Amino acid sequence: MLEALRYAAKAQDKLAFKISLISEFPDIPIISNAGIVMRPDSPHAPPDSFNYLAVIGGELQYLDLGYQGDKAYL
């Protein structure tokens, strides 16, 4: 999904959106179940600062392994 959005914005030759990884603990890297490590861009922002919010995650069986503050933010 992200690649399709990025390509669509590039085809229009303009910035159509900004992708940010936010977390309750922005200084702690997030590790996917595939072993990919990403550092969040920022802490949670006020929800009204977004036009859209896309949530990308893994299997629901792992939902409780994440930070409870991130879950509550959604």
C-alpha positions, 0 to 999 in steps of 0.5 A: 500500500505504501509503495502505491501511494508513494508512486502515485505522488511521484507521478503527480510530481508533488507532495501529496502526503507525508508518511510518519511512524508515530509511537508512544515511545519515539526513542525506542525502535519498533521491530516487526515480526519479520525483524525489520527495525524502524525508529519512530519519527515522533510521539503521538500528535493531536489527532486533528493534525491529520487528514487521514490515518492509516494503520499498518500492522501484523496479525491480530494475535500479536496486538497485545505485544505492542505498547498499550499507549499506541493502542489507546491512541487509535 
